[in-house]
Amino acid sequence: MVPSDLGPQLQFLTDAAHLLSASSPETSAFLMSKRTSLLVDHDVPVADHQRQHVCSCCGHIMVPGQGSDLKIGADRSLKDRVRKQPKAQGAPAAATSSSQKPGVSKVFTCGKCSRYTKLQLPAPKPLKARRRSKMVDRQRVVPQDKRPAATTEPARLSANASSKKRAKNRKAGLQALLDQRSGQSSGASSGLGLSLSDFMKK
């Protein structure tokens, strides 16, 4: 916990460093390094979100994409350690391997001094066996659901047949309208005796 007399100093150094980060990066880095040394002198632990924001070596404010780099990846050495553990030991080996599960790590590379800050993220929680039992139940239910699928095939066929029937009726209705119009226009027209139906393909 930060002492009450140290809080205003830390706040001032943080604000001043952020205000000067664009115009004078060296001064900003100096102020942030002073802030870090104040925390260390008073035995105040530096939080992870502060470590990923400010380089602990030079005090440079790290912004990924603006000189500083961020890489996210699995911890390889931890993976190898888990693989090399003997499996014949039984339950104790399983307990130690679960405590040493590889997690994801964030590596920030400082754009000023090129030092890196590595932060270990917690490993994802293991999946519960409860989900597996649900999956087994679903697999048991699936064969029963497949039975009605056979009865849906005739329904699909009848739906296709009814749509074809509707299309035929629509076409016949349109043809009847055309014939009716051609009959009316042929009686009324005294020209060449041609109508639209003469040019349409049948």
N, C-alpha and C positions, 0 to 999 in steps of 0.2 A: 504494500500500500504506500502511496506517495505521501510524504509528510506535508503538513499544511503550509509550512514556510517555503517548501520546494515547489509547490504547485504553480504559483504565479510566475516563477522563473522559467519553469519548463514551458508554460503556455506562451510566454513572451518569446523565448528562443524558437519555438515551433512556428509561431505566427511570422516572426521576422524572417526565418529561413524560407518559408513558403512564399513570402512576398518578394524575396530577392532571388528566387530560384531561376527565373527567366533572365533577369537583367544582370545578375552577378552570381553565377553558379558556384564560384570558389568561396565567396563569402557565405552563401547559403550552406555549403557543405561544412564550413568551419563552425557555423552556429549549431548545426545538427550534431556534429561530433562533440561539441561542448555539452549539448543536451544529453547525449549518450553517456559521456564521462560523468556527468552529474548523477545520472541514474545508477551507474556502477559504483560511484563513491558512496552513495547512500544505501547500497545493497537492495535496490529496487529492481526486480526482474523485468527484463524487456519483453513485452508481449509479442506474440508471433505476428500480429497485424502491423506492429511497428517495425519488426525486423524485415518484413517483406516490402515495407514502404521506404525505409531508409537504410543505406549501406552502413553496416556496423564498423567497417574499417575506415572509410573516408568521410562519411556523413552525407554523401550525395543522395538526393531524393530520387529514387528509382521509379521511373514511369515506363512500363513496357511499351516498346515501339518508338520511344524518344531517346535512343542511345542505350537504354537498358534492355536486356532480353529476359524472357520468361520461357522456361521449358517445363513441361509436365510429363512425368513418366513414372513407370514402376521401378521400385528399388531392386536392381538386379542382384546385388550381393545378398540381400535378404532372401530373395527367391532361391539362390543357390544354396544358402544355408539350410533352408527348409527341405530342399530336395535331397541334400546329403545326409540328413538325419536317418538313422536306421529305423526301419519299419518293424523289426522283430521285437522291439522292446515293449510293445503293447500300449496300454493306457497312459503311462507316464509320457511316452514319446508323443502321443496324440495331444496331451495337455500342453507340452512345451511347444509343439508345432502350432497349436491354435493361438498361443500367446505371441508367436513370432511370425504371424501371417504377413506376407508382403503387402505394403500399402502403396499409395501413390505419393510421389514427392514433387514439390514445386522447387525449381532451382532458378533463382534470380541472379543474373550476371550484371554487375555494376558497369555503367557506361563510362565511368571516370577512372576507376582503379582496376577494373576487370576481375575483381574478386567475386566469388559467388556466395550466395546465401541459400542454404538448403533447408526447406521446411518439410517435415514429414506429416502427411495427412493420415488420419486414421483409416485403417483397413475397412472395407465395407462389411456390414454385418452378414453373418452366414444365413443362408436360406433355412427356414424352419422346415421340419419334416411334415408339418401340417399341410403344406401346399402339395407335397407329393401324394398324400392320402387323398386330397381333393382331385388330383389328376387321375388317380386310380379309379375313384368313383365315377369320374366323367367317362373314362374309357369303358367302364362297365355299362354305363347308360347308353353309349353310342350305338352298340348293336341293336338295342331296342328301338332307337330312333331311326334305324335304317329300314325297319319293316314298313312304316308308312310311306317311305320313299317309292316303293313299288306301286302303291295305290295312287300316287300323285302322277305317275306317267300317263294313265288314261285321261286324267283331268287335263294334263297339258295337251294331249292329242285333241280332246274335245274342244279346248280353248282355241287351238289352231284351226280346227274345222269350222268353229263358229265364226272366227274372224274371216276365213275365206268366204263363208256364206254371206257375211255382211258385205264384203267387197263385191261379190257377184250381184247382190241386190242393189248396191249403190250404182254399179255400172249399168245394170238394166234400167234403173230409174233415170239415169242421165241419157241413155239411148232413147228412152220413151219421150223424154222432153225434147230431144233433138228432132225426133220424127214428127212430134206435134208441131213444133215451130216450122219445120220444113213444109209441112202440109199447109199451114196458115200462110206462109210467105209465098208458096207457089201459087196459091189461089189469088193472092192480092197483087203479086208482082206481074207487070206486063212487059218486062224487059227480055233478056236473053233466056230466062227460065233457069238460071243457075242460082244455087243457094250455097250456104256454108257447108252443108252436109255433102254436097257434090265433091268438095275438095278434101274432105276428111277421109282418112283410110279406115276401112272396115275390117 
